[in-house]
Amino acid sequence: MLKITKGDWDGFFGLALNNFVNLLLIISLSQSVLGFSEEMIVYRVLPGMGFGLLFGNLFYAWQANNKAKKEGRIYTALPYGINIMPIFFYTFYILLPAQQIALSAGASKEEADTIAWMAGVLACLGSGLIELVGAWIAPTLRKITPRAALLSALAAVGLFFIGADYTFRAYAYPAIGLPTLFLTMYLLYGAVRVRWNLSGGLLVLIVGTAIAWITYALGMPSPVAHLAPSTLSMGFYLPLPYGLQALVEIQQMLAFAAIILPMGLINLLGSLQALESATAAGDDYETKSSLAVNGLGSILAGLFGSPYPTTIYIGHPGWKSLGAGPSYSLMNGILMAILCFTGTLGFLAQVIPIEAGMAILIWIGFTIGSQAFQAVPRAHAPAVIAGLIPGLGAFTALIVKRVLGSLDYGSESQPYTEGLLETLTLKGTLFAKGVFALEQGWLYASVILAAVMVAIIERKFSAMLLWLGAGGLLAMVGIVHHYKVLDTDITTGVGPAWPWVLGYGLTIGIILLVRYALVTGTVEGESDGDSNASKSET
C-alpha cells in the first residue's frame, strides 16, 4: 500500500487544481461554443476523460513506486492530466468546423453535434496513436537533442502560458490574486512548516475561496460574480465505449490530418520534454514505456468518448520540490474519475473560482522556467534564452488574438484579412507576420533555435548545419512557420512555408561560404568540433 505524505497532499492539490481548471474549460467550451447537450457531456465527454485520467495516473503512480522500491528513495510520479493546447485546437479547428459543415449540409443540431463529437474522438485517437508509435523513436530524439533545447521550450510554457498569463489574471483581482500569489510563494519557496501539517495548496485554496466570497458579499470586484450556474445533473455515469461509434467515420481523421498530425507530434515532443525535465530533477524514467502508456491513455480516453487527449504534464520539478511521491498521482486519478463519473464538476464550479487557487499554477510556471537555466551547463544559457523567443511569439499571438476578438474581429462585419497584418506591422510596429510565423509549430521552432545555439557554443559545425536543415525541412512540410489568414482566425495552414525555407537555405549557404572562405580558426585556436569546452551535460 502506498504511503501518503504531506508532500503528496501538496502535490495532489496542485495537480488536481490544474486538471480541475481544464475540466471546467472543457465544459465551458462544450456548452458555450459547441452547444452540446447535457447528455453528450455527462454520458460521453466527461466519463471518457475520467477513464483516461484514471488509467494514466494509476500507471505513473505504479511506475514511481516501483522505481522507489528498487533504489530505496522517493520517486515523484510523472504528473498526468489534460493537455490544454488540444482543448482549444480541437474545439475550434476540428469539432466546430465538423459541426458547421454538418449543419450546412442539412443535418439537425443533434446530428451535427454527434458528427462533431465523433470528429473530436477520432482526433483524440489519432493523437494517441502518434504518441504510441512515436515512443519507439523518441529515445533517439532524446539522445541527439541538447537538454537546453528541450528545457527552453518547456520553460516558455511555464513562463508565458502559465506564469505570465495567470499572473495577469491575479492582478486583475488584486484582493484575491495578490494574497494567494504571495502566500503560495511564501509557503512553497520559503519552505515553511504549517501547523497541523496542513497542505500549503489546500491552505491557499481555502484562503482564496474565502476572500472571493467575502469580497463578493461586500460588493467589491470578485470572480464569483462571473460564475455561471451549471446545468450538469448529479448522478453516476459509467464510462462506456461510445468512441467505437466514431470509427465508422474514420475518413474524417484524414480530413483533419493537418491538425491531428502536428498536435500529435507536439504532444509527443511535449511529453519528451517533460521526461527530460524529470530527469534533470533527479528522477530518470524509461522513455519508451512512459511515452507508450501516455499515448495509450489518450487512445482509451477516445474509445470511451473523450474528444480531448490526456498527456504527461510539465511541472514534475515543482511537485518533487514539495516532496511528492507516487501517491499524489494516484489520488489525482481517483479524484478526477469521481468528478467525471458523478457530474459534481458543475457544483464545484459554482463554489470555487479559478482565481482562488491558480497561484499554485504560477508557482509551477516559475519553477519550470528556473529549471531550464539550472539544469544545463552555464555556457548554454544563451541557447535557453534563444529557445524562449518562439514561445514568447506564440504567447504574443495569443494576446493579439484576444484583443482583436474583443474588438469583434473574426466576425462577418470585421473578418481577419492580410491587410490587418500589414496594419499591425506598419502602424503598430508589432511585426505581426513574424509573430504569427513563430506561433505555428513554435515548440519545434524553439528546439531548432536552441539546438543551433548549443551547436554553435559547442563548436559543432556539422550539428549546426543539420539543425538548420531540420528547420528548413519542417518549414517545407508546413509544420513550422506556415500560417493562414481566415475570416475567423489566423491559424495554421497546409503546405510549404517557402519564405522561411528560403531563409534557412540561405543561412546554410552563407555560413558554409564564410566558414570555408573567411574563417581561419576559433578564438582559442581550436578546430571546430574538437573543443571540449562546455560539452558536459548536467
C-alpha positions in Angstrom: 0.0 0.0 0.0 1.3 3.4 -1.0 2.2 5.8 1.8 0.7 9.3 1.7 3.0 12.1 2.9 2.5 15.8 3.4 4.4 16.3 0.1 1.8 14.0 -1.6 -1.0 16.2 -0.3 0.7 19.3 -1.5 1.4 17.8 -5.0 -2.2 16.4 -5.1 -3.9 19.8 -4.5 -1.7 21.5 -7.1 -2.1 18.8 -9.8 -5.8 18.3 -9.1 -6.4 22.0 -9.3 -4.7 22.1 -12.7 -6.8 19.2 -14.0 -9.9 20.7 -12.4 -9.4 24.1 -14.2 -9.0 22.3 -17.6 -12.1 20.2 -17.0 -14.1 23.4 -16.3 -12.7 24.8 -19.6 -13.9 21.7 -21.5 -17.4 22.0 -20.0 -17.4 25.8 -20.8 -16.4 25.3 -24.5 -18.7 22.3 -24.9 -21.7 24.4 -23.8 -20.9 27.9 -25.0 -19.1 27.2 -28.3 -20.5 23.9 -29.4 -23.8 23.9 -27.7 -23.5 20.3 -26.7 -26.4 18.8 -24.7 -26.1 17.8 -21.1 -26.4 14.2 -22.1 -23.5 14.5 -24.5 -21.2 16.0 -21.8 -22.1 13.8 -18.8 -22.5 10.5 -20.7 -19.7 10.7 -23.2 -17.2 13.5 -22.9 -16.5 13.5 -19.1 -16.6 9.7 -18.5 -14.1 9.2 -21.3 -11.8 11.9 -19.9 -12.1 10.4 -16.4 -11.2 6.9 -17.6 -8.1 8.2 -19.4 -7.0 10.2 -16.4 -7.5 7.2 -14.0 -5.6 4.8 -16.3 -2.6 7.1 -16.7 -2.3 8.2 -13.1 -2.5 4.6 -11.9 0.4 3.6 -14.2 2.6 6.5 -13.3 2.0 6.0 -9.6 2.9 2.4 -10.0 6.0 3.3 -12.1 7.2 5.7 -9.4 6.6 3.3 -6.6 8.4 0.5 -8.5 11.5 2.8 -9.0 11.4 3.9 -5.4 11.4 0.3 -4.2 14.4 -0.6 -6.4 16.5 2.4 -5.5 15.4 2.9 -1.9 14.5 6.6 -2.2 11.4 8.6 -3.1 10.5 9.0 -6.7 8.0 11.6 -7.7 5.4 10.2 -10.2 5.2 11.9 -13.6 2.3 14.3 -13.4 -0.5 13.3 -15.8 -3.6 15.2 -16.9 -5.4 17.1 -19.6 -3.3 18.9 -22.3 -4.7 22.5 -22.5 -3.5 23.1 -26.1 -5.6 20.4 -27.8 -8.6 21.6 -25.9 -8.5 24.9 -27.8 -7.2 23.5 -31.1 -9.6 20.5 -31.3 -12.6 22.6 -30.3 -12.1 25.4 -32.8 -10.4 23.6 -35.7 -12.0 20.1 -35.6 -15.2 19.9 -33.6 -16.6 23.3 -34.6 -15.8 23.0 -38.3 -17.2 19.5 -38.4 -20.4 20.7 -36.7 -20.8 23.7 -39.1 -20.2 21.5 -42.2 -22.9 19.1 -41.0 -25.4 21.9 -40.3 -24.8 23.5 -43.7 -25.4 20.1 -45.3 -28.9 20.0 -43.7 -28.2 17.9 -40.6 -30.2 18.6 -37.4 -28.4 20.2 -34.4 -28.4 16.8 -32.6 -26.9 15.1 -35.7 -24.3 17.8 -36.2 -23.3 17.6 -32.5 -22.8 13.8 -32.9 -20.7 14.3 -36.0 -18.6 17.0 -34.3 -18.1 14.7 -31.3 -17.0 11.8 -33.5 -14.5 14.1 -35.3 -13.1 15.0 -31.9 -12.9 11.4 -30.8 -11.0 10.5 -34.0 -8.6 13.4 -33.3 -8.0 12.1 -29.8 -7.4 8.6 -31.1 -5.1 9.9 -33.8 -3.1 11.9 -31.3 -2.8 8.9 -29.1 -1.6 6.6 -31.9 1.1 9.1 -32.9 2.3 9.2 -29.4 2.2 5.5 -29.0 4.1 4.8 -32.3 6.5 7.8 -31.5 7.5 6.1 -28.2 9.9 3.9 -30.2 11.7 6.8 -32.0 11.6 9.3 -29.1 14.6 7.8 -27.2 16.7 8.5 -30.3 15.4 12.1 -30.4 16.2 12.5 -26.7 19.8 11.4 -27.3 20.5 13.7 -30.2 18.6 16.8 -28.9 20.5 19.0 -26.4 19.0 19.4 -23.0 18.9 23.2 -23.3 16.7 22.7 -26.5 14.2 20.5 -24.7 14.0 22.5 -21.5 13.9 26.0 -23.0 10.7 25.2 -24.9 9.3 23.8 -21.7 10.3 26.9 -19.9 8.5 29.0 -22.4 5.3 27.2 -21.5 5.9 27.7 -17.8 7.0 31.4 -18.0 4.5 32.7 -20.5 1.4 30.5 -20.9 1.2 29.6 -17.2 3.3 32.0 -15.2 2.6 35.3 -17.0 -1.0 34.5 -18.1 -2.2 33.6 -14.6 -0.2 36.5 -13.0 -2.1 38.9 -15.3 -5.3 37.3 -14.0 -4.1 37.6 -10.4 -3.5 41.4 -10.8 -6.9 41.8 -12.4 -8.4 40.8 -9.0 -5.8 42.1 -6.6 -7.8 41.5 -3.4 -7.7 37.7 -4.2 -4.8 37.4 -6.6 -2.1 39.1 -4.7 -2.7 37.4 -1.2 -2.9 34.0 -2.8 0.1 34.6 -5.1 2.5 35.8 -2.4 1.1 33.3 0.2 1.9 30.5 -2.3 5.4 31.8 -2.9 6.0 32.1 0.9 4.7 28.6 1.7 6.5 26.8 -1.2 9.7 28.7 -1.9 10.0 29.7 1.7 9.9 26.0 2.7 7.9 26.8 5.9 6.0 24.4 8.0 2.3 24.9 8.6 0.6 23.9 11.9 -1.3 20.6 11.9 0.7 19.5 8.9 -1.8 21.3 6.7 -1.1 21.2 2.9 0.1 24.6 1.5 -2.0 24.0 -1.6 -5.2 23.4 0.4 -4.5 26.4 2.6 -4.2 28.7 -0.4 -7.4 27.3 -1.9 -9.3 27.9 1.3 -7.9 31.5 1.7 -8.6 32.3 -2.0 -12.2 30.9 -1.9 -13.0 32.8 1.3 -11.7 36.1 0.0 -13.6 35.6 -3.3 -16.9 35.2 -1.5 -16.3 37.9 1.1 -15.4 40.5 -1.5 -18.4 39.5 -3.5 -20.7 39.9 -0.4 -19.2 43.3 0.2 -19.9 44.4 -3.4 -16.3 44.5 -4.4 -14.9 43.2 -7.8 -14.9 39.4 -7.5 -14.7 36.5 -9.9 -17.7 35.0 -8.0 -19.9 37.4 -9.9 -19.0 35.7 -13.2 -19.6 32.1 -12.0 -22.3 30.7 -14.3 -24.9 28.4 -12.9 -24.3 24.8 -14.0 -26.8 22.7 -15.9 -25.0 19.4 -15.3 -27.0 16.9 -13.2 -25.6 14.9 -10.3 -25.6 11.2 -10.9 -23.4 8.3 -11.7 -22.2 8.0 -15.3 -20.2 4.8 -16.1 -17.6 5.1 -18.9 -18.8 3.1 -21.8 -17.0 2.5 -25.2 -19.0 5.2 -27.0 -15.9 6.1 -29.0 -16.3 2.9 -31.1 -19.2 4.7 -32.8 -16.7 7.2 -34.2 -14.7 4.5 -36.1 -17.5 4.3 -38.7 -16.3 7.8 -39.8 -12.6 7.0 -39.9 -12.2 9.0 -43.1 -12.6 12.2 -41.0 -9.2 11.5 -39.5 -7.7 12.2 -42.9 -9.9 15.3 -43.4 -8.4 16.8 -40.2 -4.9 15.4 -40.6 -3.5 18.9 -40.9 -4.5 19.5 -37.2 -4.2 16.0 -35.8 -0.6 15.3 -37.1 1.0 18.5 -35.8 -0.8 18.3 -32.5 0.1 14.6 -32.0 3.7 15.5 -32.7 3.6 18.5 -30.4 2.1 16.2 -27.7 4.9 13.7 -28.3 7.6 16.4 -28.1 6.0 18.0 -25.0 5.9 14.6 -23.3 9.6 14.0 -24.2 10.4 17.4 -22.7 8.5 16.6 -19.6 10.6 13.4 -19.2 13.8 15.4 -19.7 12.6 17.8 -17.1 12.0 14.9 -14.6 15.5 13.5 -15.4 17.0 16.9 -14.8 15.3 17.0 -11.4 16.7 13.6 -10.5 14.0 11.1 -11.5 15.1 9.2 -14.6 12.2 7.3 -16.1 12.4 4.8 -19.0 11.4 6.8 -22.1 9.7 4.1 -24.3 7.3 2.7 -21.7 6.5 6.2 -20.3 5.6 7.6 -23.7 3.8 4.4 -24.9 1.4 4.5 -21.9 1.0 8.2 -22.4 -0.3 7.5 -25.9 -2.4 4.6 -24.8 -4.1 6.8 -22.2 -5.3 9.1 -25.0 -6.5 6.1 -27.1 -8.5 4.8 -24.1 -10.0 8.2 -23.4 -11.1 8.5 -27.0 -12.5 5.0 -27.1 -14.6 5.8 -24.1 -15.9 9.0 -25.6 -13.4 11.9 -24.9 -12.6 14.2 -27.8 -9.5 15.5 -26.0 -6.3 13.7 -25.3 -4.5 13.2 -22.0 -0.8 13.6 -21.5 2.2 13.7 -19.2 2.3 17.1 -17.7 5.1 19.6 -17.3 5.7 20.5 -13.7 7.5 17.5 -12.3 10.3 19.6 -10.6 7.7 21.6 -8.7 6.0 18.5 -7.3 9.3 16.9 -6.5 10.5 20.0 -4.6 7.3 19.6 -2.4 8.3 16.1 -1.5 5.5 14.4 -3.6 6.0 10.7 -4.3 3.8 8.1 -6.1 0.6 8.7 -4.1 -0.2 12.2 -5.2 -0.7 10.9 -8.8 -2.9 8.0 -7.6 -5.1 10.4 -5.6 -5.3 12.8 -8.5 -6.5 10.0 -10.8 -9.1 8.8 -8.4 -10.5 12.3 -7.7 -10.7 13.2 -11.4 -12.5 9.9 -12.1 -15.0 10.6 -9.3 -15.6 14.2 -10.6 -16.1 13.0 -14.2 -18.2 9.9 -13.3 -20.7 11.8 -11.0 -21.3 15.2 -12.5 -20.1 17.0 -9.4 -17.9 19.3 -11.5 -20.9 21.6 -12.1 -21.5 22.1 -8.4 -17.8 22.8 -7.6 -17.6 25.3 -10.5 -20.3 27.4 -8.8 -18.4 27.4 -5.5 -14.6 27.6 -6.3 -13.5 30.3 -8.8 -10.3 29.6 -10.7 -8.7 32.6 -9.2 -8.8 31.1 -5.7 -6.1 28.5 -6.4 -4.4 29.5 -9.6 -1.3 30.8 -7.7 -0.2 27.2 -7.5 0.0 27.1 -11.3 2.0 30.4 -11.3 4.5 28.7 -8.9 4.8 25.7 -11.2 5.4 28.1 -14.1 8.2 29.8 -12.2 9.8 26.5 -11.2 9.8 25.2 -14.7 11.3 28.4 -16.0 14.1 28.3 -13.4 15.0 24.7 -14.2 15.9 25.5 -17.8 18.8 27.6 -16.5 19.7 25.5 -13.5 19.9 22.1 -15.2 22.1 23.0 -18.2 25.8 24.0 -18.4 26.2 27.7 -17.7 27.7 28.2 -21.2 24.3 27.1 -22.7 22.3 29.9 -21.0 22.2 31.9 -24.3 20.7 28.9 -26.0 18.0 28.7 -23.4 17.2 32.3 -23.9 17.1 31.8 -27.7 14.7 28.9 -27.2 12.3 31.1 -25.2 11.7 33.5 -28.1 9.4 31.3 -30.2 7.3 30.7 -27.1 7.1 34.4 -26.5 6.0 34.9 -30.1 3.2 32.3 -29.6 2.1 34.0 -26.4 2.1 37.4 -28.1 0.0 35.9 -30.9 -2.5 34.6 -28.2 -2.7 38.1 -26.6 -3.2 39.8 -30.0 -6.0 37.4 -30.9 -7.7 38.0 -27.6 -7.5 41.8 -28.1 -8.7 41.5 -31.7 -11.5 39.2 -30.7 -12.7 41.7 -28.1 -12.9 44.3 -30.9 -15.1 41.9 -32.8 -12.5 40.8 -35.4 -13.3 37.4 -36.8 -17.0 38.3 -37.2 -18.8 38.8 -40.5 -18.6 42.6 -40.1 -14.8 42.5 -39.4 -13.1 39.5 -40.8 -9.4 38.8 -40.5 -7.5 39.8 -43.6 -3.9 40.0 -44.8 -4.3 43.8 -44.7 -4.8 43.6 -40.9 -1.4 42.0 -40.5 0.1 44.8 -42.7 -1.6 47.4 -40.5 -0.3 45.8 -37.3 3.2 45.6 -38.7 3.4 49.1 -40.3 1.4 51.2 -37.9 1.7 49.2 -34.7 5.3 48.2 -35.0 4.3 44.7 -33.9 5.9 42.8 -36.9 2.7 40.6 -36.8 3.8 38.4 -39.6 6.9 37.3 -37.7 4.8 36.8 -34.5 2.3 34.5 -36.3 5.1 32.7 -38.2 6.7 31.9 -34.9 3.4 30.8 -33.4 2.9 28.0 -35.9 4.8 24.9 -34.6 6.5 27.1 -32.0 7.7 24.1 -29.9 9.7 22.8 -32.8 11.0 26.3 -33.7 12.1 26.6 -30.1 14.0 23.3 -30.2 15.6 24.2 -33.5 16.7 27.7 -32.4 18.1 26.5 -29.1 19.8 23.4 -30.6 21.5 25.6 -33.2 22.8 27.8 -30.4 24.1 24.9 -28.5 25.9 23.6 -31.6 27.5 27.0 -32.1 28.6 27.2 -28.4 29.9 23.7 -28.5 31.7 24.4 -31.9 29.9 21.5 -33.6 29.7 22.8 -37.1 28.1 19.8 -38.7 25.4 19.6 -35.9 24.6 23.3 -36.5 24.0 22.7 -40.2 21.9 19.6 -39.5 19.7 21.5 -37.1 19.3 24.4 -39.6 18.4 21.8 -42.3 15.9 20.3 -39.9 14.3 23.8 -39.6 14.1 24.2 -43.3 12.6 20.7 -43.7 9.9 21.3 -41.1 9.1 24.6 -42.8 8.9 22.8 -46.2 6.3 20.3 -44.9 4.4 23.1 -43.2 4.9 22.0 -39.6 6.5 25.3 -38.6 6.0 28.9 -39.7 3.2 28.3 -42.2 0.1 30.3 -41.1 -3.2 31.1 -42.9 -5.4 34.1 -42.6 -9.0 33.0 -42.4 -12.2 35.1 -42.0 -12.5 33.9 -38.4 -8.8 33.5 -37.3 -5.1 33.4 -38.1 -4.3 29.8 -37.8 -2.0 27.0 -39.1 -2.0 26.3 -42.8 -1.2 23.4 -45.0 1.8 23.4 -47.4 5.3 24.7 -47.6 6.3 27.9 -45.9 8.6 28.9 -48.8 9.9 32.3 -47.4 11.2 30.5 -44.3 12.5 27.6 -46.3 14.5 30.1 -48.3 15.7 31.8 -45.1 17.0 28.5 -43.7 18.6 27.6 -47.0 20.3 31.0 -47.4 21.6 30.7 -43.8 23.2 27.4 -44.5 24.7 28.6 -47.8 26.1 31.8 -46.3 27.6 30.1 -43.2 29.3 27.5 -45.4 30.7 30.2 -47.6 32.0 32.2 -44.6 33.3 29.0 -42.9 35.4 27.9 -45.8 36.3 31.2 -47.4 36.9 33.5 -44.4 37.2 31.6 -41.1 40.8 30.8 -40.1 40.1 29.2 -36.7 38.5 29.8 -33.3 39.5 32.4 -30.8 41.3 29.8 -28.7 42.9 28.3 -31.9 41.0 25.0 -31.6 39.4 23.4 -34.6 35.6 23.1 -34.9 34.1 20.1 -33.2 37.3 19.3 -31.3 36.9 21.6 -28.4 35.9 20.1 -25.1 34.7 23.4 -23.7 31.1 23.5 -22.5 30.5 19.9 -23.7 29.5 18.5 -20.4 25.8 17.8 -19.8 24.5 18.1 -16.3 
